[in-house]
Each structure stands twice: as structure tokens, then as C-alpha cells.
Amino acid sequence: MLIVLDNAESILDPQGTDAQEIYDAVEELCGLSNISLCITSRLSTIPPGCEWVDVPTLSMEAACDTFYRIYRHDERSALTSNILEQLEFHPLSITLLATVAHHSKWDTARLASEWGDRRTDMLQTDHKKSLATTIELSLSSRMFQALGPAARDLLGVIAFFPQGVDEKNIDWLFSAIRGRKNIFDKFCVLSLTYRSDGFITMLAPLREHLRPKDPEGSLLLLSARDRYFDRLSVDVEPDIPGFGDSRWIISEDVNVEHLLDVFTTIDVGSFRPWTTCAHFMDHLRWHKPQLTVLGPKIEALPDDHPSKPRCLLQLSRLFDRVGNDAERKRVLTHTAKLCREQGDDWLLAQILMNLSAANRMLGFCQEGIQQAEEALKICDRLDDVTRRVWCLSKLAWLLHEDKQLDAAEDAASRAIDLLEKGDQFLANDLHGVLGEVYHSKGEREKAIHHFEAALVVSSSFNQHNAMFWNHYSLAKLFSDEGSFDDANAHIERAKSYAVNDEFCLGRVMGLQAKCWHKRGRLEEAKAEALCALDVHERLGAARDAGLTRQLLREIETAMSDSESPEWCYFRRVLTFYFQFKEWNE
């Protein structure tokens, strides 16, 4: 005999009426050899003697099969697959969606439109069966009610964040709530949430239903917002203590981006969300360089918004880190205009330094030199020694790019004389430019000395981006002189520091392709160059993409030359010879 207890979470609630008697009865049934008992329940607590099996969400293929067996009105389409993916292949949600679409006789376009407007609110059939009813049934259980009045609000905070809540942050975010860890454990027991890669999260349909409709009306969410804002307000620089601690952004960037996207939309005129937005982009720049949905919102701010210049500066730095120099220059040019109108010389000097660097990468060295020199004059007037050193460093890089090698050496040497003790990041930059200058002059030993000095400095503060570029520079030097084993050793080290940085990874793959090309290993060279080109095109790094396309053309030309008619004939003769020799033996 097979007995099925379907949706048994209510009768199996340990805190429910007659719970002990029900558990005893189930245990007795389990002990009978001629009975198999199957229980379906949202509760992960089960009677003794039962084997617990976690039922996962559907695969894409199974989800489509389920949907179209009910829907039946249209052919399969990418629009529908996209909706099923947003539902995270949750079986009940897919069944409800298909039933509503079938009864309403919607085509695929209408279904997509309704989903865009109503989301999970549309998951309700004519028979009054709905996702909302199912979720609320779980929330009315005795086990959930026993968690106290804060439980529903906690679910709202989990639902608000796309990634859920990091388990390490429970005490930090919800310090005022007693028994908070027990409450989160019970959420998992009730199958309202689940654990994934250190986060407590929930399926998308539940998230849609439970997230606060008015974020400002949830005191618990506002408290979590303020804690994140405070955490982001710290300065992020390799020379500042605690730099390594700010790497937390790597795992929580999606949550923070969503938090800022919501609260900068609620009140565009507020100062604090936009200041935090600038800090967030600074965290991304150092630890997880990528573009953000906040970029267009920043550019759409009124020009007289007090936070706009600083946010634009940080946005330009993100464009720099992903290698999109054209966008970086465009943003900085507008920011410089705002600073001149507002008379903010201190910020203008920063903008001009960054703008000069963007022009260097775009090949507009003379324009960049003028901007670096203007920034230097402002810093002299403000008597700002640190920024004076920065200006000289930017100027040295530009002069090197413009082939004014003696002038570049002089600017970098002046900067080193002004450099204050302990400013490791600037020291790293100056050793780097001097290494490039001596490399261009053909003074190999001096170049290696400065690159290695930069490596020592960057190792002392363990800044991955600086470590990458120092190994990259040494690899380029050894590759240029034909020392391929040394070049490959530094390429491998550079790759290890580019794990979280797509632009750097693309750049070093391009260098690896050059090395393989020079060594005649054309297949490996082409494969590496294609990977590099894919990265550069995806990030909009036009300069690097252009150089990589040129390299690919050279590799393909070399490959076609090696496949000349004469070579093909000779290869066939060799093949025949060895086959004949093998047959003869």
C-alpha cells in the first residue's frame, strides 16, 4: 500500500495541534513492512524513519515542457523562456503562469507584456489558486507565528536584496533582534529561504511577493541601508589601513548596486545616497572593476546637483579600469566643465590629471600634456605637494608616450624628489614610468631595476592591480628581447593577479598571443588573441581591441604563408614517405 500525505506542512508542524499524536501515527505507519509512505511538505523537519529528499526546481527543458503542455496556444519562444528563467523554474509559478495564459488565450507578446506590468501578481487562476495564497499559508503556520512580529519584516529585507543576506552579516545588520540566527534557521526549515554560497536567499517568485512595496516604510530595511551606507563611506586607497577589508564588495556588489539604485530613485535630490554611490564605484574600481547600472542615472542628474562632479569622476575611473578610454574622456570633459563653472580648483586639478591620462591612452599626447601642465600649475598655487607629485607622474607617462624620453625621465625624477615617505602607491607608479622610459631607451638593466623596485613596493601593500601591471611590464620587456621563458613566467604571475579583472586578463592574453606568435606557435597564438579580443570588445576597450585585431591579422597571414602550395606539397610527400616506411617495416 502506498499512502501519500500531500502538502503535509500544516499537520507536521511540530508546534501544531496534536503534533505528537500525528508524529506517532506516522512513525507507526513507517514501521509496517507492507506500507510505503510518501510525504510532501515545505517543512524540512521530518518524522523519524523517513528519508528526506530535496526536490529541486525544474531544468529549462522540463520547465518549457510543463508550460507548453498547459499553454498550447503558441510555439516556443525566447520571450517565454526568459520569463521562466526569471521565475527560477519554480514549478508552481510555472503552472500558474501557463494556466492564466491558457485561460486568457494570450499570445506570447501579450504574455510578455502582462508579465512586464504585473510580475508575480498575475499568478492567480480563475479557481482562486495563487502563489500569494500558498506563501501566506506558510506564513500563517504556528511555527512561523512563533518567530515573533519581526519575522515578516526580516523576510522583507531578505526579499529586497537580489542575493539575499550574507550569513556573516546577520549580527551586523539585525543586532536589535533577539534570536535572529534561530529565526533565519527556521526560515530555511519552512522552505521560505535556502542557503546558497554563504547567503540566505529565496526563489524569485517568493522574493517578488515578499519584498517591501514601499522601501521607506520598512524600518528594518532603512536600518540595513544605513549600515551599508556607513560601511561604504570609508576611503579606499592601497596606502590606507583597512584596504584589504574593503574587498567585501566583491561578494556583495549586486546587493549594494540594487540598494543604491532604489534609494537614489526614491529621492533624486538627496545628498547621502549619491555620496555613497561615489564610494561604491571607488570600491568597484579597486576590487571588482565593472560598469554599473548607476552610470546613466549619474549622467542624468542636473548639472547643478552637488554630487554630480564627484560621481562623474568615479564613473570615469570605472571606465578607465575596464579600458573604455573614449567614454572616460567624454565623462571627464563634461566634469571639467562643471568644475570650471563652480570654481572648484581642487577637484578641477584631479579631473585634469585623469583627463590627461585618458588622452594618453587615446594617443592624444599633446592635448594630455597641456592638461597635466595646467593641473600642475593649480597644485603649485594650492601648495598641494601630493597632487603635484601625481601631476608630474601623469606628465612623465605622457612625455614617454610622446617619445620625449629625457623630459619624461626628468619629470619622474622631480616627482621622486618630492615624494613623501610612505606614499607607496605613488612610488610604485613612478618606478613603473621610469622602467618604461629606460626600456624605450634600450637601457635594459635600469629598466629591470625600476620594474623590480615597483614590484617590491606593490608587494608591500599587496595591491593586485599594481602587482599585475608590474609583472606585465616585465613580461613585455622580456618578450621584446626574445627571452620567452622569462616572459611566460611573468605572464603566468600577471594572470594570477587578474582573476577578478577582465580588462587586465584581456591585456595579458594579448601579450601571451604575441609571445606565441613570435615563437611560431600560431594555433596557440590565434586562440589566445581571439579570447583577448572577445574581452576587449565586450568591455568597449577600443584601443586594445584594435591592437588585438591587428595582431590577429598578422597571425592569420603567418598561418596562410605556412600553408603555401609548396609547403602543402612537401608535407604530403613527407606524410607519404613515413607511411611507406611504416608499411615497409
C-alpha positions as CSV (number, residue, x, y, z in Angstrom):
1,M,0.0,0.0,0.0
2,L,1.3,3.5,-0.9
3,I,0.0,6.3,1.3
4,V,0.6,9.9,0.2
5,L,0.4,12.8,2.6
6,D,0.4,15.8,0.2
7,N,1.2,19.4,1.4
8,A,1.6,18.0,4.9
9,E,3.4,21.0,6.4
10,S,0.3,22.0,8.5
11,I,-0.2,18.7,10.2
12,L,3.5,18.1,10.6
13,D,4.2,21.5,12.2
14,P,5.9,20.5,15.5
15,Q,4.1,23.3,17.2
16,G,0.7,22.5,15.7
17,T,-2.3,20.9,17.4
18,D,-1.9,17.2,18.1
19,A,1.6,17.3,16.6
20,Q,2.9,14.5,18.9
21,E,0.0,12.2,18.1
22,I,0.4,12.8,14.4
23,Y,4.1,12.1,14.5
24,D,3.4,8.9,16.5
25,A,0.9,7.7,13.9
26,V,3.3,8.5,11.0
27,E,6.1,6.6,12.9
28,E,3.8,3.6,13.3
29,L,2.9,3.6,9.6
30,C,6.6,3.7,8.7
31,G,7.2,0.6,10.8
32,L,4.7,-1.5,8.8
33,S,6.5,-3.6,6.1
34,N,3.6,-3.6,3.7
35,I,3.2,0.2,3.6
36,S,5.2,2.8,1.8
37,L,4.6,6.4,3.0
38,C,5.3,9.4,0.8
39,I,5.1,12.9,2.4
40,T,5.3,16.2,0.5
41,S,5.9,19.3,2.7
42,R,7.6,22.6,2.8
43,L,9.0,21.7,6.2
44,S,12.4,20.1,6.2
45,T,11.8,18.6,9.6
46,I,10.5,15.0,9.1
47,P,9.3,12.2,11.3
48,P,11.9,9.6,12.4
49,G,12.4,6.7,10.0
50,C,11.6,8.8,6.9
51,E,14.2,9.6,4.3
52,W,14.3,13.3,3.3
53,V,14.7,14.2,-0.4
54,D,15.1,17.8,-1.5
55,V,13.1,18.4,-4.6
56,P,14.9,21.0,-6.8
57,T,13.5,23.5,-9.2
58,L,13.0,22.3,-12.8
59,S,15.5,22.3,-15.6
60,M,14.9,24.7,-18.5
61,E,13.7,21.8,-20.7
62,A,11.4,20.5,-18.0
63,A,10.1,24.0,-17.3
64,C,9.3,24.5,-21.0
65,D,7.6,21.1,-21.3
66,T,5.5,21.9,-18.2
67,F,4.5,25.3,-19.5
68,Y,3.6,24.3,-23.1
69,R,1.6,21.2,-22.1
70,I,-0.8,23.6,-20.3
71,Y,-0.5,26.7,-22.5
72,R,-0.9,25.1,-26.0
73,H,-1.5,28.4,-27.8
74,D,1.8,29.3,-29.4
75,E,5.2,28.0,-30.5
76,R,8.2,28.1,-28.1
77,S,9.8,31.5,-28.0
78,A,12.8,33.2,-26.3
79,L,10.4,35.6,-24.6
80,T,8.6,32.8,-22.7
81,S,12.0,31.1,-21.8
82,N,13.2,34.4,-20.4
83,I,10.1,34.6,-18.1
84,L,10.5,31.0,-16.9
85,E,14.2,31.9,-16.1
86,Q,13.1,34.9,-14.1
87,L,10.8,32.6,-12.2
88,E,13.9,30.5,-11.5
89,F,11.9,27.4,-12.9
90,H,9.7,27.3,-9.8
91,P,7.1,24.5,-10.7
92,L,4.0,26.1,-9.0
93,S,4.7,29.5,-10.5
94,I,5.2,28.0,-14.0
95,T,1.9,26.0,-13.7
96,L,0.0,29.1,-12.6
97,L,1.5,31.2,-15.3
98,A,0.7,28.7,-18.0
99,T,-2.9,28.3,-16.7
100,V,-3.5,32.1,-16.7
101,A,-2.1,32.4,-20.2
102,H,-4.1,29.5,-21.5
103,H,-7.4,30.6,-20.0
104,S,-6.9,34.2,-21.2
105,K,-5.9,33.0,-24.7
106,W,-2.8,35.3,-24.8
107,D,-0.2,35.1,-27.5
108,T,3.5,35.2,-26.5
109,A,3.7,39.0,-27.0
110,R,0.7,39.7,-24.7
111,L,2.1,37.2,-22.1
112,A,5.4,39.1,-22.1
113,S,3.6,42.5,-21.8
114,E,1.4,41.3,-18.8
115,W,4.5,39.8,-17.1
116,G,6.3,43.2,-17.5
117,D,3.4,45.1,-16.0
118,R,2.2,42.7,-13.2
119,R,5.0,40.3,-12.5
120,T,4.0,37.7,-9.9
121,D,0.7,39.4,-9.2
122,M,-0.6,37.7,-12.3
123,L,0.0,34.2,-10.9
124,Q,-3.6,33.7,-9.9
125,T,-6.1,31.4,-11.7
126,D,-9.8,31.6,-12.0
127,H,-10.1,28.9,-9.4
128,K,-8.6,31.4,-6.9
129,K,-5.5,29.4,-6.6
130,S,-2.5,31.7,-6.4
131,L,1.1,32.0,-5.5
132,A,0.2,34.6,-2.9
133,T,-2.2,32.2,-1.2
134,T,0.4,29.5,-1.0
135,I,3.0,31.8,0.5
136,E,0.6,33.3,3.0
137,L,-0.4,29.8,4.1
138,S,3.2,29.1,5.1
139,L,3.3,32.4,7.0
140,S,0.1,31.5,8.9
141,S,1.7,28.3,10.3
142,R,2.2,28.1,14.1
143,M,6.0,27.6,13.6
144,F,6.2,30.9,11.7
145,Q,3.9,32.8,14.0
146,A,6.0,31.7,17.0
147,L,9.1,33.5,15.5
148,G,7.6,36.8,16.6
149,P,6.5,40.1,14.9
150,A,9.9,40.8,13.4
151,A,9.9,37.6,11.2
152,R,7.8,39.1,8.4
153,D,9.9,42.2,8.2
154,L,13.1,40.1,8.1
155,L,11.7,38.2,5.2
156,G,11.1,41.5,3.5
157,V,14.7,42.5,3.9
158,I,15.9,39.2,2.5
159,A,13.5,39.6,-0.4
160,F,14.7,43.1,-1.1
161,F,18.2,42.1,-1.8
162,P,18.8,40.1,-5.1
163,Q,21.4,38.0,-3.4
164,G,19.6,37.7,-0.1
165,V,21.5,38.3,3.2
166,D,25.1,37.2,3.8
167,E,25.1,34.9,6.8
168,K,28.2,36.7,8.1
169,N,26.2,39.9,8.2
170,I,23.2,38.7,10.3
171,D,24.5,40.0,13.6
172,W,25.8,43.2,12.0
173,L,22.5,44.0,10.2
174,F,20.0,42.9,12.8
175,S,21.7,43.4,16.1
176,A,18.4,44.7,17.7
177,I,16.5,41.4,17.0
178,R,16.8,38.7,19.6
179,G,17.2,35.1,18.5
180,R,17.9,36.4,14.9
181,K,20.1,33.3,13.9
182,N,17.4,31.0,15.1
183,I,14.8,32.9,13.1
184,F,16.9,32.6,9.9
185,D,17.3,28.8,10.6
186,K,13.5,28.4,10.9
187,F,13.0,30.3,7.6
188,C,15.1,27.5,5.9
189,V,13.1,24.8,7.8
190,L,9.9,26.3,6.4
191,S,11.4,26.4,2.9
192,L,10.8,30.1,2.7
193,T,14.5,30.6,2.2
194,Y,17.5,28.5,1.3
195,R,21.3,28.7,1.7
196,S,23.4,29.4,-1.3
197,D,27.2,30.2,-1.3
198,G,27.1,31.8,2.1
199,F,23.9,33.8,1.5
200,I,20.4,33.2,2.8
201,T,18.1,33.9,-0.1
202,M,14.8,32.8,-1.7
203,L,13.3,31.9,-5.0
204,A,12.4,34.8,-7.3
205,P,8.6,34.3,-7.1
206,L,8.7,34.5,-3.3
207,R,11.0,37.5,-3.5
208,E,8.6,39.3,-5.8
209,H,5.7,38.7,-3.3
210,L,7.5,39.4,0.0
211,R,9.8,42.4,-0.8
212,P,8.6,45.8,0.6
213,K,6.3,47.6,-1.8
214,D,7.4,50.9,0.0
215,P,11.1,50.6,0.9
216,E,10.9,53.7,3.0
217,G,8.1,52.2,5.0
218,S,10.3,49.3,6.3
219,L,12.2,50.4,9.4
220,L,14.3,47.2,9.3
221,L,15.3,47.9,5.6
222,L,16.1,51.5,6.4
223,S,18.4,50.3,9.2
224,A,20.1,47.9,6.9
225,R,20.5,50.7,4.3
226,D,22.2,53.0,6.8
227,R,24.6,50.2,7.9
228,Y,25.6,49.7,4.3
229,F,26.0,53.4,3.7
230,D,28.2,53.7,6.7
231,R,30.3,50.7,5.6
232,L,30.8,52.2,2.2
233,S,31.8,55.7,3.5
234,V,35.4,54.7,4.2
235,D,38.1,55.9,1.8
236,V,39.6,53.1,-0.3
237,E,43.2,53.5,-1.2
238,P,46.0,50.9,-1.1
239,D,48.1,53.1,1.2
240,I,45.2,53.5,3.8
241,P,44.9,50.8,6.5
242,G,42.0,48.5,6.1
243,F,42.2,48.5,2.3
244,G,42.1,44.7,2.3
245,D,38.9,44.7,4.4
246,S,37.0,46.6,1.7
247,R,37.2,43.5,-0.5
248,W,33.9,42.5,0.9
249,I,32.4,44.4,-2.0
250,I,33.4,41.5,-4.4
251,S,30.7,39.2,-3.0
252,E,28.1,41.9,-2.3
253,D,28.3,44.2,-5.3
254,V,24.9,43.1,-6.7
255,N,23.1,43.8,-3.4
256,V,24.8,47.2,-2.9
257,E,24.1,48.2,-6.5
258,H,20.4,47.4,-6.1
259,L,20.2,49.2,-2.8
260,L,21.7,52.4,-4.3
261,D,19.6,52.1,-7.5
262,V,16.4,52.0,-5.4
263,F,17.2,54.8,-2.9
264,T,18.7,57.2,-5.5
265,T,15.4,56.8,-7.4
266,I,13.2,57.4,-4.4
267,D,14.8,60.8,-3.7
268,V,17.0,62.1,-6.5
269,G,17.8,65.3,-4.6
270,S,19.2,63.6,-1.5
271,F,22.9,64.0,-0.9
272,R,23.8,60.9,1.1
273,P,22.8,58.2,-1.4
274,W,24.8,59.9,-4.2
275,T,27.8,60.3,-2.0
276,T,27.6,56.6,-1.1
277,C,27.2,55.9,-4.9
278,A,30.6,57.6,-5.5
279,H,32.1,55.5,-2.7
280,F,30.6,52.3,-4.1
281,M,32.2,53.0,-7.6
282,D,35.5,53.6,-5.8
283,H,35.2,50.1,-4.1
284,L,34.4,48.6,-7.5
285,R,37.3,50.3,-9.2
286,W,39.8,48.7,-6.8
287,H,38.3,45.4,-6.1
288,K,35.8,44.4,-8.9
289,P,36.1,46.7,-11.9
290,Q,32.9,46.6,-13.9
291,L,30.3,49.0,-15.2
292,T,27.2,49.7,-13.2
293,V,23.5,50.5,-13.9
294,L,24.1,53.6,-11.8
295,G,26.2,55.2,-14.6
296,P,23.2,56.5,-16.7
297,K,21.5,57.8,-13.6
298,I,24.5,59.8,-12.6
299,E,24.8,61.4,-16.1
300,A,21.1,62.2,-16.0
301,L,21.5,64.3,-12.8
302,P,21.0,68.0,-13.1
303,D,24.4,69.8,-13.7
304,D,23.9,71.8,-10.5
305,H,23.4,68.7,-8.3
306,P,26.3,69.0,-5.7
307,S,27.2,65.3,-6.0
308,K,27.4,65.1,-9.8
309,P,31.1,66.1,-10.4
310,R,32.4,63.6,-7.8
311,C,30.1,60.8,-9.0
312,L,31.2,61.5,-12.6
313,L,34.9,61.4,-11.6
314,Q,34.4,57.9,-10.0
315,L,32.4,56.8,-13.1
316,S,35.3,57.9,-15.3
317,R,37.7,55.8,-13.2
318,L,35.5,52.8,-13.7
319,F,35.7,53.4,-17.5
320,D,39.4,53.6,-17.1
321,R,39.6,50.2,-15.2
322,V,37.6,48.4,-18.0
323,G,39.7,50.1,-20.7
324,N,37.0,52.2,-22.3
325,D,39.0,55.4,-22.7
326,A,36.7,57.1,-25.1
327,E,33.8,57.1,-22.6
328,R,36.3,58.0,-19.9
329,K,37.3,61.1,-21.8
330,R,33.7,62.1,-22.6
331,V,32.7,61.9,-19.0
332,L,35.8,63.8,-17.7
333,T,35.4,66.5,-20.3
334,H,31.9,67.3,-19.0
335,T,33.1,67.1,-15.4
336,A,35.9,69.6,-16.1
337,K,33.3,72.0,-17.5
338,L,31.2,71.7,-14.3
339,C,34.2,72.3,-12.1
340,R,35.3,75.4,-14.0
341,E,31.7,76.7,-13.7
342,Q,31.6,76.0,-10.0
343,G,35.2,77.4,-9.4
344,D,36.3,74.2,-7.7
345,D,40.1,74.3,-8.4
346,W,40.9,71.4,-6.1
347,L,38.6,69.0,-7.9
348,L,39.4,70.5,-11.3
349,A,43.1,69.5,-10.8
350,Q,42.0,65.9,-10.2
351,I,39.8,65.9,-13.2
352,L,42.6,67.4,-15.4
353,M,45.0,64.7,-14.2
354,N,42.6,61.9,-15.1
355,L,41.7,63.6,-18.4
356,S,45.4,63.8,-19.4
357,A,45.7,60.1,-18.6
358,A,42.7,59.3,-20.8
359,N,44.2,61.3,-23.7
360,R,47.5,59.4,-23.3
361,M,45.6,56.1,-23.8
362,L,43.8,57.5,-26.8
363,G,47.0,58.7,-28.4
364,F,46.3,62.5,-27.9
365,C,49.6,63.1,-26.1
366,Q,49.9,66.9,-26.8
367,E,46.4,67.5,-25.5
368,G,47.1,65.4,-22.5
369,I,50.4,67.2,-21.8
370,Q,48.6,70.6,-21.8
371,Q,46.1,69.3,-19.3
372,A,48.8,67.8,-17.0
373,E,50.7,71.1,-17.0
374,E,47.5,73.0,-16.2
375,A,46.8,70.7,-13.3
376,L,50.4,71.1,-12.1
377,K,50.0,74.9,-12.0
378,I,46.8,74.6,-10.0
379,C,48.6,72.3,-7.5
380,D,51.5,74.7,-7.2
381,R,49.1,77.5,-6.5
382,L,47.3,75.4,-3.9
383,D,50.6,74.2,-2.5
384,D,49.4,70.6,-2.6
385,V,52.6,68.5,-2.7
386,T,50.9,65.1,-3.1
387,R,48.9,66.2,-6.1
388,R,51.9,67.9,-7.5
389,V,53.7,64.5,-7.5
390,W,50.6,63.0,-9.2
391,C,50.7,65.6,-11.9
392,L,54.4,65.0,-12.5
393,S,53.8,61.3,-12.7
394,K,51.0,61.8,-15.3
395,L,53.2,64.2,-17.2
396,A,56.1,61.7,-17.2
397,W,53.8,59.0,-18.7
398,L,52.6,61.4,-21.4
399,L,56.1,62.5,-22.3
400,H,57.2,58.9,-22.5
401,E,54.2,58.1,-24.8
402,D,55.2,61.2,-26.9
403,K,58.8,59.9,-27.3
404,Q,60.2,62.8,-25.2
405,L,62.2,60.3,-23.1
406,D,64.6,62.7,-21.5
407,A,61.8,65.1,-20.5
408,A,59.8,62.1,-19.1
409,E,62.8,60.9,-17.1
410,D,63.3,64.5,-15.7
411,A,59.6,64.8,-14.7
412,A,59.6,61.4,-12.9
413,S,62.9,62.2,-11.1
414,R,61.5,65.5,-9.9
415,A,58.4,63.7,-8.6
416,I,60.6,61.1,-6.7
417,D,62.5,64.0,-5.1
418,L,59.1,65.5,-3.9
419,L,57.7,62.1,-2.8
420,E,56.8,61.9,0.8
421,K,58.0,58.8,2.7
422,G,55.3,56.1,3.0
423,D,53.4,57.1,-0.2
424,Q,53.8,53.6,-1.7
425,F,51.3,53.8,-4.4
426,L,52.9,56.9,-6.0
427,A,56.3,55.3,-5.6
428,N,55.1,52.2,-7.5
429,D,53.7,54.4,-10.3
430,L,57.0,56.4,-10.6
431,H,59.2,53.3,-10.7
432,G,56.8,52.0,-13.3
433,V,57.2,55.0,-15.6
434,L,61.0,55.1,-15.2
435,G,61.1,51.4,-16.1
436,E,59.2,52.2,-19.3
437,V,61.4,55.1,-20.1
438,Y,64.6,53.1,-19.7
439,H,63.0,50.2,-21.6
440,S,62.3,52.6,-24.5
441,K,65.9,54.0,-24.3
442,G,67.3,50.5,-24.5
443,E,68.8,50.6,-21.1
444,R,67.8,47.1,-20.1
445,E,69.4,46.9,-16.6
446,K,68.0,50.2,-15.5
447,A,64.5,49.2,-16.8
448,I,64.6,45.9,-14.9
449,H,65.8,47.6,-11.8
450,H,62.8,50.0,-11.7
451,F,60.3,47.4,-12.6
452,E,61.5,45.2,-9.9
453,A,61.6,48.1,-7.4
454,A,57.9,48.8,-8.3
455,L,57.2,45.1,-7.7
456,V,58.8,45.3,-4.3
457,V,56.7,48.4,-3.4
458,S,53.4,46.9,-4.7
459,S,54.1,43.7,-2.8
460,S,54.4,45.6,0.4
461,F,50.8,46.8,0.2
462,N,49.5,43.7,-1.8
463,Q,47.6,45.8,-4.3
464,H,46.6,43.2,-7.0
465,N,46.2,45.8,-9.8
466,A,49.7,47.2,-9.2
467,M,51.2,43.7,-9.0
468,F,49.6,42.8,-12.3
469,W,51.0,45.8,-14.2
470,N,54.5,45.3,-12.8
471,H,54.6,41.6,-13.9
472,Y,53.0,42.6,-17.2
473,S,55.7,45.3,-17.8
474,L,58.5,42.8,-17.0
475,A,56.8,40.2,-19.3
476,K,56.6,42.7,-22.1
477,L,60.3,43.7,-21.7
478,F,61.5,40.0,-21.8
479,S,59.2,39.3,-24.7
480,D,60.6,42.3,-26.7
481,E,64.2,41.0,-26.2
482,G,63.2,37.4,-27.0
483,S,63.6,35.9,-23.5
484,F,60.3,33.9,-23.8
485,D,60.8,31.7,-20.8
486,D,61.2,34.7,-18.6
487,A,58.3,36.4,-20.3
488,N,56.0,33.5,-19.8
489,A,56.9,33.2,-16.1
490,H,55.8,36.8,-15.6
491,I,52.7,36.3,-17.8
492,E,51.6,33.5,-15.5
493,R,52.1,35.6,-12.4
494,A,50.2,38.5,-14.0
495,K,47.3,36.2,-14.8
496,S,47.1,35.2,-11.2
497,Y,46.5,38.9,-10.2
498,A,43.9,39.4,-13.0
499,V,41.4,36.9,-11.8
500,N,38.7,39.5,-10.9
501,D,39.7,42.0,-13.6
502,E,38.5,41.2,-17.1
503,F,40.4,44.1,-18.7
504,C,43.7,43.1,-17.2
505,L,43.0,39.4,-18.2
506,G,42.3,40.5,-21.8
507,R,45.5,42.6,-21.9
508,V,47.8,39.8,-20.6
509,M,46.1,37.3,-23.0
510,G,47.0,39.6,-25.8
511,L,50.6,39.7,-24.7
512,Q,50.6,35.9,-24.4
513,A,49.4,35.7,-28.0
514,K,52.3,37.9,-29.1
515,C,54.7,35.6,-27.4
516,W,53.2,32.5,-29.1
517,H,53.3,34.4,-32.4
518,K,57.0,35.2,-32.1
519,R,57.8,31.6,-31.2
520,G,55.9,30.3,-34.2
521,R,53.1,28.6,-32.2
522,L,50.4,30.1,-34.4
523,E,47.4,28.0,-33.3
524,E,48.0,28.9,-29.6
525,A,48.6,32.5,-30.6
526,K,45.3,32.7,-32.5
527,A,43.3,31.1,-29.7
528,E,44.7,33.4,-27.1
529,A,44.2,36.5,-29.4
530,L,40.6,35.6,-30.0
531,C,39.9,35.3,-26.3
532,A,41.6,38.7,-25.7
533,L,39.6,40.3,-28.5
534,D,36.3,38.9,-27.0
535,V,37.1,40.6,-23.7
536,H,38.1,43.9,-25.2
537,E,35.0,44.1,-27.4
538,R,32.7,43.2,-24.5
539,L,34.2,45.9,-22.3
540,G,34.4,48.5,-25.1
541,A,38.2,48.8,-24.8
542,A,38.5,50.2,-28.4
543,R,42.3,50.8,-28.4
544,D,43.1,47.3,-27.1
545,A,40.6,45.7,-29.4
546,G,42.2,47.5,-32.4
547,L,45.7,46.3,-31.5
548,T,44.4,42.7,-31.0
549,R,42.7,42.7,-34.4
550,Q,45.9,43.8,-36.0
551,L,47.8,41.0,-34.2
552,L,45.2,38.5,-35.4
553,R,45.7,39.6,-39.0
554,E,49.4,39.1,-38.6
555,I,48.9,35.6,-37.1
556,E,46.5,34.6,-39.9
557,T,48.9,35.9,-42.5
558,A,51.6,33.8,-41.0
559,M,49.3,30.8,-40.9
560,S,48.3,31.2,-44.6
561,D,52.0,31.7,-45.6
562,S,52.9,28.4,-43.8
563,E,50.1,26.8,-45.9
564,S,51.6,27.8,-49.3
565,P,51.3,25.3,-52.2
566,E,55.0,24.4,-51.9
567,W,54.6,23.7,-48.2
568,C,51.5,21.6,-48.7
569,Y,53.2,19.5,-51.4
570,F,56.2,19.0,-49.2
571,R,54.0,18.0,-46.3
572,R,52.2,15.4,-48.4
573,V,55.5,14.0,-49.6
574,L,56.7,13.7,-46.0
575,T,53.5,12.0,-45.0
576,F,53.6,9.5,-47.8
577,Y,57.3,8.8,-47.0
578,F,56.6,7.9,-43.4
579,Q,53.5,5.9,-44.3
580,F,55.5,3.9,-46.8
581,K,58.4,3.4,-44.3
582,E,55.9,2.1,-41.7
583,W,54.3,-0.2,-44.2
584,N,57.7,-1.5,-45.5
585,E,58.8,-2.2,-41.9
